[in-house]
Amino acid sequence: MLWFQGSIPDAISSAKQRGSVFVVVITGDDQQSSQLMSSWEDDIVSESANSCCVAIRVDAKSDTCVQFSQICILFVLSY
């Protein structure tokens, strides 16, 4: 999987420019995260995702994850 290496705002901007889906994958140190990541690294999934998505990987314990979670809550609550 070719994970976007820039910031979340840059990833969103890139997705808009490409007309792609913006995907955030939040990972941790648990078994579910390992299974999730192995799915994303599958050649077929990776190839398909790279053609239609701008995807970033965020560690569940990072400040970025906390900030993104707060934004998502606000976005959902606004609907």
Distance bins in CASP14 RR format, pairs under 12 A and 6 or more apart:
PFRMAT RR
TARGET T0000
AUTHOR 0000-0000-0000
RMODE 2
METHOD distances of the structure
MODEL  1
1 23 0 0 0 0 0 1 0 0 0 0 0
1 25 0 0 0 0 1 0 0 0 0 0 0
1 27 0 0 0 0 0 1 0 0 0 0 0
1 36 0 0 0 0 0 1 0 0 0 0 0
1 37 0 0 0 0 1 0 0 0 0 0 0
1 38 0 0 0 0 0 1 0 0 0 0 0
1 39 0 0 0 0 1 0 0 0 0 0 0
1 40 1 0 1 0 0 0 0 0 0 0 0
1 41 1 0 1 0 0 0 0 0 0 0 0
1 42 0 0 0 0 1 0 0 0 0 0 0
1 43 0 0 0 0 1 0 0 0 0 0 0
1 44 0 0 0 0 0 1 0 0 0 0 0
1 45 1 0 0 1 0 0 0 0 0 0 0
1 46 1 0 1 0 0 0 0 0 0 0 0
1 47 0 0 0 0 1 0 0 0 0 0 0
1 48 0 0 0 0 0 1 0 0 0 0 0
1 49 1 0 0 1 0 0 0 0 0 0 0
1 50 1 0 0 1 0 0 0 0 0 0 0
1 51 0 0 0 0 0 1 0 0 0 0 0
1 53 0 0 0 0 1 0 0 0 0 0 0
1 54 0 0 0 0 0 1 0 0 0 0 0
1 55 1 0 0 1 0 0 0 0 0 0 0
1 56 0 0 0 0 0 1 0 0 0 0 0
1 57 0 0 0 0 1 0 0 0 0 0 0
2 11 0 0 0 0 0 1 0 0 0 0 0
2 14 0 0 0 0 0 1 0 0 0 0 0
2 23 0 0 0 0 0 1 0 0 0 0 0
2 40 0 0 0 0 0 1 0 0 0 0 0
2 41 0 0 0 0 0 1 0 0 0 0 0
2 46 1 0 0 1 0 0 0 0 0 0 0
2 47 0 0 0 0 1 0 0 0 0 0 0
2 49 0 0 0 0 1 0 0 0 0 0 0
2 50 1 0 1 0 0 0 0 0 0 0 0
2 51 0 0 0 0 0 1 0 0 0 0 0
2 53 0 0 0 0 1 0 0 0 0 0 0
2 54 0 0 0 0 1 0 0 0 0 0 0
2 55 1 0 0 1 0 0 0 0 0 0 0
2 56 0 0 0 0 0 1 0 0 0 0 0
2 57 0 0 0 0 0 1 0 0 0 0 0
3 11 0 0 0 0 1 0 0 0 0 0 0
3 23 0 0 0 0 1 0 0 0 0 0 0
3 24 0 0 0 0 0 1 0 0 0 0 0
3 25 0 0 0 0 1 0 0 0 0 0 0
3 27 0 0 0 0 0 1 0 0 0 0 0
3 37 0 0 0 0 0 1 0 0 0 0 0
3 40 0 0 0 0 1 0 0 0 0 0 0
3 41 0 0 0 0 0 1 0 0 0 0 0
3 46 0 0 0 0 0 1 0 0 0 0 0
3 49 0 0 0 0 0 1 0 0 0 0 0
3 50 0 0 0 0 1 0 0 0 0 0 0
3 53 0 0 0 0 0 1 0 0 0 0 0
3 54 0 0 0 0 1 0 0 0 0 0 0
3 55 1 0 0 1 0 0 0 0 0 0 0
3 56 1 0 0 1 0 0 0 0 0 0 0
3 57 1 0 1 0 0 0 0 0 0 0 0
3 58 0 0 0 0 1 0 0 0 0 0 0
4 10 1 0 0 1 0 0 0 0 0 0 0
4 11 1 0 1 0 0 0 0 0 0 0 0
4 12 0 0 0 0 1 0 0 0 0 0 0
4 13 0 0 0 0 0 1 0 0 0 0 0
4 14 1 0 0 1 0 0 0 0 0 0 0
4 15 0 0 0 0 1 0 0 0 0 0 0
4 18 0 0 0 0 0 1 0 0 0 0 0
4 20 0 0 0 0 0 1 0 0 0 0 0
4 22 0 0 0 0 1 0 0 0 0 0 0
4 23 0 0 0 0 1 0 0 0 0 0 0
4 24 0 0 0 0 1 0 0 0 0 0 0
4 25 0 0 0 0 0 1 0 0 0 0 0
4 49 0 0 0 0 0 1 0 0 0 0 0
4 50 0 0 0 0 0 1 0 0 0 0 0
4 53 0 0 0 0 1 0 0 0 0 0 0
4 54 1 0 1 0 0 0 0 0 0 0 0
4 55 1 0 0 1 0 0 0 0 0 0 0
4 56 1 0 1 0 0 0 0 0 0 0 0
4 57 0 0 0 0 1 0 0 0 0 0 0
4 58 0 0 0 0 0 1 0 0 0 0 0
5 11 0 0 0 0 1 0 0 0 0 0 0
5 14 0 0 0 0 0 1 0 0 0 0 0
5 54 0 0 0 0 0 1 0 0 0 0 0
5 55 0 0 0 0 0 1 0 0 0 0 0
5 56 0 0 0 0 1 0 0 0 0 0 0
5 57 0 0 0 0 1 0 0 0 0 0 0
6 12 0 0 0 0 0 1 0 0 0 0 0
6 13 0 0 0 0 0 1 0 0 0 0 0
6 14 0 0 0 0 1 0 0 0 0 0 0
6 54 0 0 0 0 0 1 0 0 0 0 0
6 55 0 0 0 0 0 1 0 0 0 0 0
6 56 1 0 0 1 0 0 0 0 0 0 0
6 57 0 0 0 0 0 1 0 0 0 0 0
6 58 0 0 0 0 0 1 0 0 0 0 0
6 64 0 0 0 0 0 1 0 0 0 0 0
7 13 0 0 0 0 1 0 0 0 0 0 0
7 14 0 0 0 0 0 1 0 0 0 0 0
7 56 0 0 0 0 1 0 0 0 0 0 0
7 58 0 0 0 0 0 1 0 0 0 0 0
7 64 0 0 0 0 1 0 0 0 0 0 0
7 67 0 0 0 0 0 1 0 0 0 0 0
7 68 0 0 0 0 0 1 0 0 0 0 0
8 14 0 0 0 0 0 1 0 0 0 0 0
8 15 0 0 0 0 0 1 0 0 0 0 0
8 22 0 0 0 0 1 0 0 0 0 0 0
8 23 0 0 0 0 0 1 0 0 0 0 0
8 24 1 0 0 1 0 0 0 0 0 0 0
8 26 0 0 0 0 0 1 0 0 0 0 0
8 54 0 0 0 0 0 1 0 0 0 0 0
8 55 0 0 0 0 0 1 0 0 0 0 0
8 56 1 0 0 1 0 0 0 0 0 0 0
8 57 0 0 0 0 0 1 0 0 0 0 0
8 58 0 0 0 0 1 0 0 0 0 0 0
8 62 0 0 0 0 0 1 0 0 0 0 0
8 63 0 0 0 0 0 1 0 0 0 0 0
8 64 1 0 0 1 0 0 0 0 0 0 0
8 65 0 0 0 0 0 1 0 0 0 0 0
8 67 0 0 0 0 1 0 0 0 0 0 0
8 68 1 0 0 1 0 0 0 0 0 0 0
8 69 0 0 0 0 0 1 0 0 0 0 0
8 70 0 0 0 0 0 1 0 0 0 0 0
8 71 0 0 0 0 1 0 0 0 0 0 0
8 72 0 0 0 0 0 1 0 0 0 0 0
9 15 0 0 0 0 0 1 0 0 0 0 0
9 16 0 0 0 0 0 1 0 0 0 0 0
9 22 0 0 0 0 0 1 0 0 0 0 0
9 54 0 0 0 0 0 1 0 0 0 0 0
9 56 0 0 0 0 0 1 0 0 0 0 0
9 64 0 0 0 0 0 1 0 0 0 0 0
9 67 0 0 0 0 0 1 0 0 0 0 0
9 68 0 0 0 0 0 1 0 0 0 0 0
9 71 0 0 0 0 0 1 0 0 0 0 0
10 16 0 0 0 0 0 1 0 0 0 0 0
10 17 0 0 0 0 0 1 0 0 0 0 0
10 22 0 0 0 0 0 1 0 0 0 0 0
10 54 0 0 0 0 1 0 0 0 0 0 0
10 56 0 0 0 0 1 0 0 0 0 0 0
11 17 0 0 0 0 0 1 0 0 0 0 0
11 18 0 0 0 0 0 1 0 0 0 0 0
11 20 0 0 0 0 1 0 0 0 0 0 0
11 21 0 0 0 0 0 1 0 0 0 0 0
11 22 1 0 0 1 0 0 0 0 0 0 0
11 23 0 0 0 0 1 0 0 0 0 0 0
11 24 0 0 0 0 1 0 0 0 0 0 0
11 25 0 0 0 0 0 1 0 0 0 0 0
11 53 0 0 0 0 0 1 0 0 0 0 0
11 54 1 0 1 0 0 0 0 0 0 0 0
11 55 0 0 0 0 1 0 0 0 0 0 0
11 56 1 0 1 0 0 0 0 0 0 0 0
11 57 0 0 0 0 0 1 0 0 0 0 0
11 58 0 0 0 0 0 1 0 0 0 0 0
11 64 0 0 0 0 0 1 0 0 0 0 0
11 68 0 0 0 0 0 1 0 0 0 0 0
12 18 0 0 0 0 0 1 0 0 0 0 0
12 19 0 0 0 0 0 1 0 0 0 0 0
12 20 0 0 0 0 0 1 0 0 0 0 0
12 21 0 0 0 0 0 1 0 0 0 0 0
12 22 1 0 1 0 0 0 0 0 0 0 0
12 23 0 0 0 0 0 1 0 0 0 0 0
12 24 0 0 0 0 1 0 0 0 0 0 0
12 54 1 0 0 1 0 0 0 0 0 0 0
12 55 0 0 0 0 0 1 0 0 0 0 0
12 56 0 0 0 0 1 0 0 0 0 0 0
12 68 0 0 0 0 0 1 0 0 0 0 0
12 71 0 0 0 0 0 1 0 0 0 0 0
12 75 0 0 0 0 0 1 0 0 0 0 0
13 19 0 0 0 0 0 1 0 0 0 0 0
13 20 0 0 0 0 0 1 0 0 0 0 0
13 22 0 0 0 0 1 0 0 0 0 0 0
13 54 0 0 0 0 1 0 0 0 0 0 0
14 20 1 0 0 1 0 0 0 0 0 0 0
14 21 0 0 0 0 0 1 0 0 0 0 0
14 22 0 0 0 0 1 0 0 0 0 0 0
14 23 0 0 0 0 0 1 0 0 0 0 0
14 53 0 0 0 0 0 1 0 0 0 0 0
14 54 1 0 1 0 0 0 0 0 0 0 0
14 55 0 0 0 0 0 1 0 0 0 0 0
14 56 0 0 0 0 1 0 0 0 0 0 0
15 21 1 0 0 1 0 0 0 0 0 0 0
15 22 1 1 0 0 0 0 0 0 0 0 0
15 23 0 0 0 0 1 0 0 0 0 0 0
15 24 0 0 0 0 0 1 0 0 0 0 0
15 52 0 0 0 0 1 0 0 0 0 0 0
15 53 1 0 0 1 0 0 0 0 0 0 0
15 54 1 1 0 0 0 0 0 0 0 0 0
15 55 0 0 0 0 1 0 0 0 0 0 0
15 56 0 0 0 0 1 0 0 0 0 0 0
16 22 0 0 0 0 1 0 0 0 0 0 0
16 54 0 0 0 0 1 0 0 0 0 0 0
17 54 0 0 0 0 1 0 0 0 0 0 0
18 50 0 0 0 0 0 1 0 0 0 0 0
18 51 0 0 0 0 0 1 0 0 0 0 0
18 52 0 0 0 0 1 0 0 0 0 0 0
18 53 0 0 0 0 1 0 0 0 0 0 0
18 54 1 0 0 1 0 0 0 0 0 0 0
18 55 0 0 0 0 0 1 0 0 0 0 0
19 51 0 0 0 0 0 1 0 0 0 0 0
19 52 0 0 0 0 1 0 0 0 0 0 0
19 53 0 0 0 0 0 1 0 0 0 0 0
19 54 0 0 0 0 1 0 0 0 0 0 0
20 49 0 0 0 0 1 0 0 0 0 0 0
20 50 0 0 0 0 1 0 0 0 0 0 0
20 51 0 0 0 0 1 0 0 0 0 0 0
20 52 1 0 1 0 0 0 0 0 0 0 0
20 53 1 0 1 0 0 0 0 0 0 0 0
20 54 1 0 1 0 0 0 0 0 0 0 0
20 55 0 0 0 0 1 0 0 0 0 0 0
21 48 0 0 0 0 0 1 0 0 0 0 0
21 49 0 0 0 0 1 0 0 0 0 0 0
21 50 0 0 0 0 0 1 0 0 0 0 0
21 51 0 0 0 0 0 1 0 0 0 0 0
21 52 1 0 0 1 0 0 0 0 0 0 0
21 53 1 0 1 0 0 0 0 0 0 0 0
21 54 1 0 0 1 0 0 0 0 0 0 0
21 55 0 0 0 0 1 0 0 0 0 0 0
21 56 0 0 0 0 0 1 0 0 0 0 0
22 49 0 0 0 0 0 1 0 0 0 0 0
22 52 0 0 0 0 0 1 0 0 0 0 0
22 53 1 0 0 1 0 0 0 0 0 0 0
22 54 1 0 1 0 0 0 0 0 0 0 0
22 55 1 0 0 1 0 0 0 0 0 0 0
22 56 0 0 0 0 1 0 0 0 0 0 0
22 68 0 0 0 0 0 1 0 0 0 0 0
22 72 0 0 0 0 0 1 0 0 0 0 0
23 36 0 0 0 0 0 1 0 0 0 0 0
23 40 0 0 0 0 1 0 0 0 0 0 0
23 45 0 0 0 0 0 1 0 0 0 0 0
23 48 0 0 0 0 0 1 0 0 0 0 0
23 49 1 0 0 1 0 0 0 0 0 0 0
23 50 0 0 0 0 0 1 0 0 0 0 0
23 52 0 0 0 0 1 0 0 0 0 0 0
23 53 1 0 1 0 0 0 0 0 0 0 0
23 54 1 0 0 1 0 0 0 0 0 0 0
23 55 1 0 1 0 0 0 0 0 0 0 0
23 56 1 0 0 1 0 0 0 0 0 0 0
23 57 0 0 0 0 1 0 0 0 0 0 0
23 58 0 0 0 0 0 1 0 0 0 0 0
24 40 0 0 0 0 0 1 0 0 0 0 0
24 53 0 0 0 0 0 1 0 0 0 0 0
24 54 0 0 0 0 1 0 0 0 0 0 0
24 55 1 0 0 1 0 0 0 0 0 0 0
24 56 1 0 1 0 0 0 0 0 0 0 0
24 57 0 0 0 0 1 0 0 0 0 0 0
24 58 1 0 0 1 0 0 0 0 0 0 0
24 59 0 0 0 0 0 1 0 0 0 0 0
24 60 0 0 0 0 0 1 0 0 0 0 0
24 62 0 0 0 0 0 1 0 0 0 0 0
24 64 0 0 0 0 1 0 0 0 0 0 0
24 65 0 0 0 0 1 0 0 0 0 0 0
24 67 0 0 0 0 0 1 0 0 0 0 0
24 68 1 0 0 1 0 0 0 0 0 0 0
24 69 0 0 0 0 1 0 0 0 0 0 0
24 71 0 0 0 0 0 1 0 0 0 0 0
24 72 0 0 0 0 1 0 0 0 0 0 0
25 32 0 0 0 0 0 1 0 0 0 0 0
25 33 0 0 0 0 1 0 0 0 0 0 0
25 36 1 0 0 1 0 0 0 0 0 0 0
25 37 1 0 0 1 0 0 0 0 0 0 0
25 39 0 0 0 0 1 0 0 0 0 0 0
25 40 1 0 0 1 0 0 0 0 0 0 0
25 41 0 0 0 0 0 1 0 0 0 0 0
25 45 0 0 0 0 0 1 0 0 0 0 0
25 49 0 0 0 0 1 0 0 0 0 0 0
25 53 0 0 0 0 0 1 0 0 0 0 0
25 54 0 0 0 0 0 1 0 0 0 0 0
25 55 1 0 0 1 0 0 0 0 0 0 0
25 56 1 0 0 1 0 0 0 0 0 0 0
25 57 1 0 1 0 0 0 0 0 0 0 0
25 58 1 0 0 1 0 0 0 0 0 0 0
25 59 0 0 0 0 0 1 0 0 0 0 0
25 60 0 0 0 0 0 1 0 0 0 0 0
25 65 0 0 0 0 0 1 0 0 0 0 0
25 68 0 0 0 0 0 1 0 0 0 0 0
26 32 0 0 0 0 0 1 0 0 0 0 0
26 33 0 0 0 0 1 0 0 0 0 0 0
26 36 0 0 0 0 1 0 0 0 0 0 0
26 37 0 0 0 0 0 1 0 0 0 0 0
26 40 0 0 0 0 0 1 0 0 0 0 0
26 55 0 0 0 0 0 1 0 0 0 0 0
26 56 0 0 0 0 1 0 0 0 0 0 0
26 57 0 0 0 0 1 0 0 0 0 0 0
26 58 1 0 1 0 0 0 0 0 0 0 0
26 59 1 0 0 1 0 0 0 0 0 0 0
26 60 1 0 1 0 0 0 0 0 0 0 0
26 61 0 0 0 0 1 0 0 0 0 0 0
26 62 0 0 0 0 1 0 0 0 0 0 0
26 64 0 0 0 0 1 0 0 0 0 0 0
26 65 1 0 1 0 0 0 0 0 0 0 0
26 66 0 0 0 0 0 1 0 0 0 0 0
26 68 0 0 0 0 1 0 0 0 0 0 0
26 69 0 0 0 0 1 0 0 0 0 0 0
26 72 0 0 0 0 0 1 0 0 0 0 0
27 33 1 0 1 0 0 0 0 0 0 0 0
27 34 0 0 0 0 1 0 0 0 0 0 0
27 35 0 0 0 0 0 1 0 0 0 0 0
27 36 1 0 0 1 0 0 0 0 0 0 0
27 37 1 0 0 1 0 0 0 0 0 0 0
27 38 0 0 0 0 0 1 0 0 0 0 0
27 39 0 0 0 0 0 1 0 0 0 0 0
27 40 0 0 0 0 1 0 0 0 0 0 0
27 41 0 0 0 0 0 1 0 0 0 0 0
27 55 0 0 0 0 0 1 0 0 0 0 0
27 56 0 0 0 0 0 1 0 0 0 0 0
27 57 1 0 0 1 0 0 0 0 0 0 0
27 58 1 0 0 1 0 0 0 0 0 0 0
27 59 1 0 0 1 0 0 0 0 0 0 0
27 60 1 0 0 1 0 0 0 0 0 0 0
27 61 0 0 0 0 1 0 0 0 0 0 0
27 62 0 0 0 0 1 0 0 0 0 0 0
27 64 0 0 0 0 0 1 0 0 0 0 0
27 65 0 0 0 0 1 0 0 0 0 0 0
28 34 0 0 0 0 1 0 0 0 0 0 0
28 35 0 0 0 0 0 1 0 0 0 0 0
28 36 0 0 0 0 1 0 0 0 0 0 0
28 37 0 0 0 0 1 0 0 0 0 0 0
28 57 0 0 0 0 0 1 0 0 0 0 0
28 58 0 0 0 0 1 0 0 0 0 0 0
28 59 1 0 0 1 0 0 0 0 0 0 0
28 60 1 0 1 0 0 0 0 0 0 0 0
28 61 1 0 0 1 0 0 0 0 0 0 0
28 62 0 0 0 0 1 0 0 0 0 0 0
28 65 0 0 0 0 1 0 0 0 0 0 0
29 37 0 0 0 0 0 1 0 0 0 0 0
29 59 0 0 0 0 1 0 0 0 0 0 0
29 60 0 0 0 0 1 0 0 0 0 0 0
29 61 0 0 0 0 1 0 0 0 0 0 0
30 36 0 0 0 0 1 0 0 0 0 0 0
30 37 0 0 0 0 0 1 0 0 0 0 0
30 60 0 0 0 0 1 0 0 0 0 0 0
30 61 0 0 0 0 0 1 0 0 0 0 0
31 37 0 0 0 0 0 1 0 0 0 0 0
31 38 0 0 0 0 0 1 0 0 0 0 0
32 38 0 0 0 0 0 1 0 0 0 0 0
32 39 0 0 0 0 0 1 0 0 0 0 0
32 60 0 0 0 0 0 1 0 0 0 0 0
33 39 0 0 0 0 0 1 0 0 0 0 0
33 40 0 0 0 0 0 1 0 0 0 0 0
33 57 0 0 0 0 0 1 0 0 0 0 0
33 58 0 0 0 0 0 1 0 0 0 0 0
33 59 0 0 0 0 1 0 0 0 0 0 0
33 60 1 0 0 1 0 0 0 0 0 0 0
33 61 0 0 0 0 0 1 0 0 0 0 0
34 40 0 0 0 0 0 1 0 0 0 0 0
34 41 0 0 0 0 0 1 0 0 0 0 0
35 41 0 0 0 0 0 1 0 0 0 0 0
35 42 0 0 0 0 0 1 0 0 0 0 0
36 42 0 0 0 0 0 1 0 0 0 0 0
36 45 0 0 0 0 0 1 0 0 0 0 0
36 55 0 0 0 0 0 1 0 0 0 0 0
36 57 0 0 0 0 1 0 0 0 0 0 0
36 60 0 0 0 0 0 1 0 0 0 0 0
37 45 0 0 0 0 0 1 0 0 0 0 0
37 46 0 0 0 0 0 1 0 0 0 0 0
37 55 0 0 0 0 0 1 0 0 0 0 0
37 57 1 0 0 1 0 0 0 0 0 0 0
37 59 0 0 0 0 0 1 0 0 0 0 0
38 45 0 0 0 0 1 0 0 0 0 0 0
38 46 0 0 0 0 0 1 0 0 0 0 0
39 45 1 0 1 0 0 0 0 0 0 0 0
39 46 0 0 0 0 1 0 0 0 0 0 0
39 48 0 0 0 0 0 1 0 0 0 0 0
39 49 0 0 0 0 0 1 0 0 0 0 0
40 46 1 0 0 1 0 0 0 0 0 0 0
40 47 0 0 0 0 0 1 0 0 0 0 0
40 48 0 0 0 0 0 1 0 0 0 0 0
40 49 1 0 0 1 0 0 0 0 0 0 0
40 50 0 0 0 0 0 1 0 0 0 0 0
40 53 0 0 0 0 0 1 0 0 0 0 0
40 55 1 0 0 1 0 0 0 0 0 0 0
40 56 0 0 0 0 0 1 0 0 0 0 0
40 57 0 0 0 0 1 0 0 0 0 0 0
41 47 0 0 0 0 0 1 0 0 0 0 0
41 49 0 0 0 0 0 1 0 0 0 0 0
41 50 0 0 0 0 0 1 0 0 0 0 0
41 55 0 0 0 0 0 1 0 0 0 0 0
41 57 0 0 0 0 0 1 0 0 0 0 0
42 48 0 0 0 0 1 0 0 0 0 0 0
42 49 0 0 0 0 1 0 0 0 0 0 0
43 49 0 0 0 0 0 1 0 0 0 0 0
43 50 0 0 0 0 0 1 0 0 0 0 0
44 50 0 0 0 0 0 1 0 0 0 0 0
44 51 0 0 0 0 0 1 0 0 0 0 0
45 51 0 0 0 0 0 1 0 0 0 0 0
45 52 0 0 0 0 0 1 0 0 0 0 0
45 53 0 0 0 0 0 1 0 0 0 0 0
45 55 0 0 0 0 0 1 0 0 0 0 0
46 52 0 0 0 0 0 1 0 0 0 0 0
46 53 0 0 0 0 0 1 0 0 0 0 0
46 55 0 0 0 0 1 0 0 0 0 0 0
47 53 0 0 0 0 0 1 0 0 0 0 0
48 55 0 0 0 0 0 1 0 0 0 0 0
49 55 1 0 0 1 0 0 0 0 0 0 0
49 56 0 0 0 0 0 1 0 0 0 0 0
49 57 0 0 0 0 0 1 0 0 0 0 0
56 62 0 0 0 0 0 1 0 0 0 0 0
56 64 0 0 0 0 1 0 0 0 0 0 0
56 65 0 0 0 0 0 1 0 0 0 0 0
56 68 0 0 0 0 1 0 0 0 0 0 0
57 64 0 0 0 0 0 1 0 0 0 0 0
57 65 0 0 0 0 0 1 0 0 0 0 0
57 68 0 0 0 0 0 1 0 0 0 0 0
58 64 1 0 1 0 0 0 0 0 0 0 0
58 65 1 0 1 0 0 0 0 0 0 0 0
58 66 0 0 0 0 1 0 0 0 0 0 0
58 67 0 0 0 0 1 0 0 0 0 0 0
58 68 1 0 0 1 0 0 0 0 0 0 0
58 69 0 0 0 0 1 0 0 0 0 0 0
58 71 0 0 0 0 0 1 0 0 0 0 0
58 72 0 0 0 0 0 1 0 0 0 0 0
59 65 1 0 0 1 0 0 0 0 0 0 0
59 66 0 0 0 0 0 1 0 0 0 0 0
59 68 0 0 0 0 0 1 0 0 0 0 0
60 66 0 0 0 0 1 0 0 0 0 0 0
60 68 0 0 0 0 0 1 0 0 0 0 0
60 69 0 0 0 0 1 0 0 0 0 0 0
61 69 0 0 0 0 0 1 0 0 0 0 0
62 68 0 0 0 0 1 0 0 0 0 0 0
62 69 0 0 0 0 0 1 0 0 0 0 0
63 69 0 0 0 0 0 1 0 0 0 0 0
63 70 0 0 0 0 0 1 0 0 0 0 0
64 70 0 0 0 0 0 1 0 0 0 0 0
64 71 0 0 0 0 0 1 0 0 0 0 0
65 71 0 0 0 0 0 1 0 0 0 0 0
65 72 0 0 0 0 0 1 0 0 0 0 0
66 72 0 0 0 0 0 1 0 0 0 0 0
66 73 0 0 0 0 0 1 0 0 0 0 0
67 73 0 0 0 0 0 1 0 0 0 0 0
67 74 0 0 0 0 0 1 0 0 0 0 0
68 74 0 0 0 0 0 1 0 0 0 0 0
68 75 0 0 0 0 0 1 0 0 0 0 0
69 75 0 0 0 0 0 1 0 0 0 0 0
69 76 0 0 0 0 0 1 0 0 0 0 0
70 76 0 0 0 0 0 1 0 0 0 0 0
70 77 0 0 0 0 0 1 0 0 0 0 0
71 77 0 0 0 0 0 1 0 0 0 0 0
71 78 0 0 0 0 0 1 0 0 0 0 0
72 78 0 0 0 0 0 1 0 0 0 0 0
72 79 0 0 0 0 0 1 0 0 0 0 0
73 79 0 0 0 0 0 1 0 0 0 0 0
END
